[in-house]
Amino acid sequence: MTATANGLGADGPAANGPLAGVRVVELAGIGPGPFAAMQLADLGADVVRVDRPGGAGLGIDPRYDLMNRNKRSVLLDLKADDGPARLLDLVERADVLIEGYRPGVAERLGIGPEECLARNPRLVYGRMTGWGQDGPLAQRAGHDIDYIAVAGTLSMFGEADRPPTVPANLVGDYASGSLYLVIGVLAALQHARTPGGTGQVVDAAIVDGAAHLTTMIHAMTAAGGWQDRRGANLLDGGAPFYGNYETADGEYMAVGALEQRFYNEFIELLGIKDDVPARKDFARWDGLKAAITARFKEKTRAEWTAVFEESDACVAPVLSLREAPAHPHLVARGTFTDHAGITQPAPAPRFSATPTSVRSAPALPGADTEGIADDWDVPSIRTSNTAPGATASSTSTD
């Protein structure tokens, strides 16, 4: 593909990455759907976000909505008389559609799987919800915290004598939702492109993904190696050598010295090698944790970072979101990038033959309609063809 002077080409913003040439229609929503579409866009797909009049519901200034980077936008009122027909014109040219409405909403709008697959039999129809397309809770509202609570995942986070710690919305919305949807979409796309393959519906439910993430923990529980309670296990803060410790300046160091050889180096550099019980003396873990806690409070985070940075003790400073982009390792790898005046995580993972990049700033609602009409040969979506109609109500995964 030949890019034009403004960084755009026939497949959108200077397409690169392993998904260059794949066309995705994203029905605007909030949370995990947009993140999944961003991941596909980061990988090179031409993602067209179908924005609704009035916005998607959160009121974020679209100039800063990084989940809309590398995408383009058209403005369609799906509740207008001609809205569904115009969307189906886009769907006919697409490889993937992503929607995050409550079950049944797309069907009521006339843009459900039946209509879309009839128009495009090889379409991958990706559905992102919290509870899934069926089951007793399918029609209930919810948020990230609710889904991971029911899946049992939330119960694992936090201290034994405290309420479960809320892991932002990373575990539910994005790890259990977005990334599972991306896996499903790519697998279904591979199937659709094989001889005799067809399109299909991908039902990605956050509650399913959150349960799936705990597979190893369920295995350890069955084998007697994990207790079904917080703060009592090897990887949940129960072990003195796997957790976070406060430093003299009120910051924190993360310790992950699980293996014996790493633990040996850890207690030696910490300066408590001859003053603590053996790590396998479980009955004295409280004393070991107390000794580690007291020792870390004797130096600042910067001082402890200097002590451990050349070692294999598996100790690292806990950095804030603002601090992380300046860490020397992340700078060397280009883990963060600056684009359009905003520091942001760079696309991941990395590819040797088809590198990815942030190609364009967040798409502004409706700004790309004319270009998409030309590139995808869908004249019906042009702004001049917009018919008056009611504003679509906000529906989303949550």
VMD Tcl script that draws the C-alpha trace (Angstrom):
set ca {
  {0.00 0.00 0.00}
  {1.26 3.47 -0.84}
  {0.81 6.06 1.88}
  {-0.22 9.57 0.97}
  {1.39 12.76 2.21}
  {-0.89 13.03 5.22}
  {-0.03 9.52 6.41}
  {-3.20 7.94 5.03}
  {-3.49 5.29 2.38}
  {-6.10 3.13 0.77}
  {-6.37 1.03 3.92}
  {-6.50 3.85 6.44}
  {-3.71 5.36 8.53}
  {-0.47 4.18 6.87}
  {-1.28 0.53 7.52}
  {1.51 -1.68 8.83}
  {1.62 -4.70 11.10}
  {0.52 -8.30 10.55}
  {-3.18 -7.41 10.14}
  {-2.66 -4.90 7.33}
  {-5.52 -5.34 4.87}
  {-8.01 -6.65 7.44}
  {-11.11 -4.46 7.70}
  {-12.91 -4.08 11.02}
  {-16.17 -2.32 11.85}
  {-16.41 -1.30 15.51}
  {-19.75 -0.19 16.92}
  {-18.87 2.54 19.40}
  {-19.12 1.64 23.07}
  {-17.07 1.92 26.23}
  {-14.44 -0.24 27.90}
  {-13.35 -3.61 26.56}
  {-14.85 -3.36 23.05}
  {-12.89 -0.23 22.10}
  {-9.71 -1.67 23.64}
  {-10.07 -4.86 21.59}
  {-10.59 -2.79 18.45}
  {-7.54 -0.68 19.36}
  {-5.47 -3.84 19.63}
  {-6.57 -4.90 16.16}
  {-5.82 -1.39 14.85}
  {-2.40 -1.43 16.50}
  {-1.72 -4.70 14.68}
  {-2.41 -2.98 11.36}
  {-6.12 -3.57 10.71}
  {-8.18 -0.78 9.15}
  {-10.62 -0.21 12.01}
  {-13.64 1.95 11.24}
  {-15.38 3.05 14.41}
  {-19.07 3.74 13.94}
  {-19.77 6.61 16.32}
  {-23.26 7.63 17.33}
  {-24.67 11.13 17.57}
  {-24.12 12.35 21.12}
  {-21.08 10.20 21.89}
  {-20.55 6.81 23.51}
  {-21.48 7.65 27.08}
  {-18.38 8.58 29.11}
  {-17.90 12.13 27.84}
  {-14.10 11.81 27.41}
  {-12.59 14.45 25.14}
  {-12.08 12.39 21.96}
  {-8.69 14.02 21.39}
  {-7.36 12.13 24.42}
  {-9.20 8.83 24.03}
  {-6.18 6.70 23.24}
  {-8.28 3.59 22.68}
  {-9.33 5.24 19.41}
  {-5.80 5.64 18.09}
  {-4.97 4.08 14.72}
  {-8.70 4.04 13.85}
  {-11.00 6.05 11.60}
  {-14.51 7.19 12.41}
  {-17.87 7.53 10.68}
  {-20.98 8.97 12.29}
  {-24.15 6.89 11.89}
  {-27.44 7.05 13.77}
  {-28.40 3.39 13.98}
  {-31.90 4.33 15.15}
  {-32.58 6.42 12.07}
  {-34.70 4.79 9.39}
  {-31.74 4.27 7.08}
  {-29.13 3.67 9.81}
  {-29.08 -0.15 9.77}
  {-28.98 -0.31 5.98}
  {-26.01 2.03 5.83}
  {-24.19 0.00 8.47}
  {-24.83 -3.20 6.53}
  {-23.24 -1.56 3.51}
  {-20.07 -1.23 5.59}
  {-20.41 -4.76 6.95}
  {-20.52 -6.13 3.41}
  {-16.98 -4.83 2.90}
  {-15.64 -5.87 6.33}
  {-13.85 -8.93 7.70}
  {-14.77 -8.34 11.35}
  {-17.48 -6.56 13.31}
  {-17.18 -5.79 17.03}
  {-20.12 -4.78 19.19}
  {-20.57 -4.47 22.95}
  {-24.33 -4.03 23.34}
  {-26.44 -5.93 25.82}
  {-27.77 -9.19 24.35}
  {-30.64 -8.53 21.96}
  {-29.93 -4.85 21.29}
  {-28.18 -5.42 17.95}
  {-30.98 -7.74 16.89}
  {-33.62 -5.11 17.71}
  {-31.69 -2.57 15.66}
  {-31.63 -4.94 12.70}
  {-27.85 -5.36 12.73}
  {-27.52 -8.65 14.59}
  {-25.59 -11.70 13.41}
  {-28.42 -12.96 11.20}
  {-28.60 -9.77 9.15}
  {-24.84 -9.24 9.03}
  {-23.90 -12.80 8.09}
  {-26.63 -12.88 5.45}
  {-24.97 -9.84 3.89}
  {-21.43 -11.15 4.40}
  {-21.18 -14.92 5.06}
  {-17.47 -14.75 5.93}
  {-17.87 -12.04 8.54}
  {-16.50 -12.60 12.04}
  {-19.10 -11.12 14.37}
  {-17.38 -10.36 17.69}
  {-19.66 -9.81 20.71}
  {-18.24 -8.31 23.91}
  {-20.34 -8.56 27.07}
  {-19.86 -9.00 30.78}
  {-22.21 -11.91 31.45}
  {-22.36 -13.46 27.95}
  {-25.14 -13.84 25.41}
  {-27.15 -16.27 27.53}
  {-27.61 -17.42 31.12}
  {-29.65 -16.03 34.04}
  {-27.56 -12.84 34.31}
  {-27.27 -12.09 30.57}
  {-29.69 -9.13 30.70}
  {-28.36 -7.72 33.96}
  {-26.20 -4.59 34.11}
  {-22.74 -5.01 35.51}
  {-19.21 -3.71 35.60}
  {-15.74 -5.25 35.66}
  {-15.80 -5.75 39.42}
  {-19.06 -7.72 39.31}
  {-17.89 -10.13 36.64}
  {-14.58 -11.00 38.32}
  {-16.41 -11.30 41.66}
  {-18.76 -14.01 40.40}
  {-15.91 -15.80 38.58}
  {-14.02 -16.15 41.87}
  {-11.10 -14.11 40.57}
  {-11.64 -11.05 42.79}
  {-11.49 -13.18 45.94}
  {-7.77 -13.76 45.35}
  {-6.63 -10.13 45.60}
  {-5.77 -8.41 48.86}
  {-4.78 -9.12 52.45}
  {-6.28 -11.92 54.48}
  {-8.04 -9.70 57.01}
  {-9.16 -6.99 54.59}
  {-11.79 -6.72 51.83}
  {-10.63 -7.86 48.39}
  {-8.46 -5.29 46.61}
  {-9.94 -3.80 43.44}
  {-7.42 -4.36 40.59}
  {-8.69 -1.31 38.64}
  {-10.54 -2.66 35.58}
  {-7.50 -4.37 34.12}
  {-8.28 -7.95 35.14}
  {-11.92 -7.93 34.00}
  {-12.50 -5.48 31.17}
  {-9.16 -5.81 29.44}
  {-7.48 -9.11 30.37}
  {-10.66 -11.20 30.66}
  {-12.66 -9.25 28.09}
  {-10.74 -7.42 25.38}
  {-7.88 -9.84 24.96}
  {-10.15 -12.89 24.91}
  {-12.26 -11.18 22.26}
  {-9.13 -10.50 20.18}
  {-8.04 -14.15 20.51}
  {-11.50 -15.30 19.44}
  {-11.72 -12.88 16.52}
  {-8.30 -13.85 15.16}
  {-9.07 -17.57 15.48}
  {-12.44 -17.12 13.75}
  {-10.83 -14.98 11.04}
  {-8.31 -17.75 10.36}
  {-11.19 -20.23 10.05}
  {-13.17 -17.92 7.74}
  {-10.17 -17.64 5.42}
  {-9.51 -21.37 5.10}
  {-10.98 -23.31 2.17}
  {-14.62 -23.98 2.95}
  {-14.47 -21.72 5.99}
  {-17.33 -19.49 7.03}
  {-17.96 -16.54 9.25}
  {-19.28 -17.04 12.74}
  {-20.20 -15.34 16.02}
  {-17.61 -14.96 18.78}
  {-19.28 -14.73 22.21}
  {-16.63 -13.17 24.49}
  {-17.90 -12.79 28.06}
  {-15.75 -11.20 30.75}
  {-17.02 -13.69 33.34}
  {-15.79 -16.57 31.14}
  {-12.38 -15.00 30.60}
  {-11.96 -14.19 34.29}
  {-12.69 -17.82 35.18}
  {-10.33 -19.07 32.45}
  {-7.49 -16.95 33.84}
  {-7.64 -18.90 37.11}
  {-6.98 -22.29 35.48}
  {-3.58 -22.70 37.16}
  {-5.01 -21.72 40.55}
  {-7.77 -24.32 40.23}
  {-5.12 -26.91 39.36}
  {-3.04 -25.97 42.42}
  {-6.14 -26.09 44.62}
  {-7.01 -29.57 43.38}
  {-3.44 -30.70 44.08}
  {-3.50 -29.27 47.60}
  {-1.05 -26.49 46.81}
  {-3.42 -23.52 47.11}
  {-5.75 -22.49 49.92}
  {-9.06 -20.92 48.91}
  {-8.46 -17.77 50.94}
  {-6.53 -14.53 50.46}
  {-3.03 -13.87 51.73}
  {-2.22 -17.50 52.48}
  {-0.51 -18.68 49.30}
  {2.69 -18.48 47.37}
  {1.53 -15.89 44.81}
  {-1.04 -13.81 46.68}
  {1.15 -12.07 49.26}
  {1.08 -14.91 51.76}
  {4.74 -15.75 51.19}
  {7.19 -13.25 52.73}
  {9.36 -13.40 49.60}
  {6.55 -12.48 47.19}
  {4.99 -9.13 47.97}
  {5.40 -5.37 48.27}
  {7.35 -3.61 51.00}
  {7.36 0.03 52.06}
  {10.61 1.98 52.00}
  {11.88 4.84 54.17}
  {10.38 7.48 51.86}
  {6.92 5.95 51.74}
  {7.46 4.26 48.36}
  {7.47 0.52 47.68}
  {9.66 -2.30 46.41}
  {8.21 -5.43 44.78}
  {9.82 -8.73 45.80}
  {9.41 -11.87 43.71}
  {12.22 -14.10 45.00}
  {10.37 -17.40 44.56}
  {13.16 -19.80 43.64}
  {15.70 -20.72 46.32}
  {18.71 -19.31 44.48}
  {16.97 -15.97 43.91}
  {15.83 -15.93 47.53}
  {19.38 -16.55 48.73}
  {20.60 -13.53 46.78}
  {17.66 -11.49 48.04}
  {18.28 -11.99 51.76}
  {22.02 -11.50 51.30}
  {21.63 -8.15 49.54}
  {18.91 -7.14 51.97}
  {21.41 -7.76 54.76}
  {19.37 -10.24 56.81}
  {20.93 -13.53 55.68}
  {22.06 -14.57 59.17}
  {19.09 -13.13 61.07}
  {16.03 -14.93 59.67}
  {14.57 -18.44 59.83}
  {14.73 -20.81 56.87}
  {12.23 -19.95 54.14}
  {10.64 -23.42 54.41}
  {9.89 -22.92 58.09}
  {6.25 -21.99 57.39}
  {5.44 -21.62 61.08}
  {7.86 -18.67 61.26}
  {6.81 -16.86 58.08}
  {5.31 -14.04 60.13}
  {8.72 -13.41 61.71}
  {10.43 -13.52 58.33}
  {7.97 -11.02 56.91}
  {8.45 -8.73 59.88}
  {12.23 -8.79 59.41}
  {11.95 -7.98 55.71}
  {9.46 -5.19 56.43}
  {11.72 -3.58 59.03}
  {14.80 -3.79 56.84}
  {13.16 -2.18 53.79}
  {12.14 0.81 55.92}
  {15.79 1.61 56.58}
  {16.46 2.92 53.05}
  {14.63 4.87 50.36}
  {13.24 3.30 47.22}
  {16.07 4.79 45.17}
  {18.66 3.36 47.54}
  {17.14 -0.13 47.46}
  {16.83 0.08 43.67}
  {20.57 0.70 43.49}
  {21.24 -2.26 45.78}
  {19.23 -4.73 43.69}
  {19.44 -3.44 40.12}
  {22.45 -5.54 39.10}
  {21.20 -8.72 40.80}
  {18.97 -11.71 40.14}
  {17.15 -11.24 43.44}
  {13.89 -10.46 41.56}
  {13.33 -7.12 43.29}
  {12.04 -4.03 41.48}
  {10.81 -0.55 42.41}
  {7.05 0.00 42.26}
  {6.75 2.90 39.82}
  {3.75 5.14 39.26}
  {2.09 5.52 35.87}
  {3.91 8.82 35.39}
  {7.27 7.37 36.42}
  {7.19 4.21 34.32}
  {7.88 5.78 30.89}
  {11.22 7.13 32.15}
  {12.58 3.81 33.43}
  {15.82 3.08 31.52}
  {14.76 -0.42 30.45}
  {11.41 0.78 29.10}
  {13.12 3.69 27.35}
  {15.61 1.32 25.71}
  {12.82 -0.97 24.48}
  {10.50 1.83 23.43}
  {7.74 0.42 25.63}
  {6.16 3.87 25.69}
  {5.94 6.29 22.81}
  {5.01 9.92 22.30}
  {2.47 10.65 19.60}
  {0.42 13.79 19.00}
  {1.73 15.23 22.26}
  {0.60 12.29 24.43}
  {2.89 9.77 26.12}
  {1.27 6.35 25.78}
  {2.06 2.63 25.75}
  {3.41 1.48 22.40}
  {1.65 -1.35 20.54}
  {2.40 -4.85 21.84}
  {3.52 -7.52 21.14}
  {6.32 -6.99 18.63}
  {6.88 -8.51 15.21}
  {10.15 -8.97 13.34}
  {8.74 -8.87 9.81}
  {5.63 -6.72 10.23}
  {6.43 -4.05 12.85}
  {3.64 -2.04 14.39}
  {3.41 1.60 15.49}
  {1.07 4.34 16.59}
  {0.11 5.67 13.17}
  {-2.56 8.21 13.96}
  {-4.04 10.18 16.83}
  {-7.42 9.20 18.34}
  {-10.13 9.29 15.69}
  {-12.54 12.21 16.04}
  {-16.21 11.21 15.66}
  {-17.26 11.33 12.02}
  {-14.04 12.95 10.82}
  {-13.16 10.21 8.32}
  {-16.54 9.53 6.75}
  {-15.72 10.78 3.27}
  {-12.39 8.98 3.08}
  {-13.90 5.69 4.25}
  {-16.74 6.03 1.74}
  {-14.11 6.20 -0.99}
  {-11.68 3.57 0.36}
  {-14.34 0.98 1.12}
  {-16.55 1.96 -1.83}
  {-19.56 2.60 0.41}
  {-21.12 5.84 -0.88}
  {-24.24 5.41 1.28}
  {-22.36 6.49 4.42}
  {-21.41 9.91 3.08}
  {-22.39 12.82 5.29}
  {-24.56 14.22 2.51}
  {-26.67 11.06 2.70}
  {-27.41 11.34 6.41}
  {-31.13 11.28 7.15}
  {-32.60 12.90 10.25}
  {-33.53 10.51 13.03}
  {-33.54 9.89 16.74}
  {-30.22 9.78 18.56}
  {-29.20 6.22 19.41}
  {-29.22 5.50 23.11}
  {-26.02 4.45 24.80}
  {-25.66 0.69 25.16}
  {-22.48 -1.06 26.15}
  {-20.93 -4.09 27.77}
  {-21.55 -2.51 31.14}
}
mol new
graphics top color blue
foreach p $ca { graphics top sphere $p radius 0.5 }
foreach p [lrange $ca 0 end-1] q [lrange $ca 1 end] { graphics top cylinder $p $q radius 0.2 }
display resetview
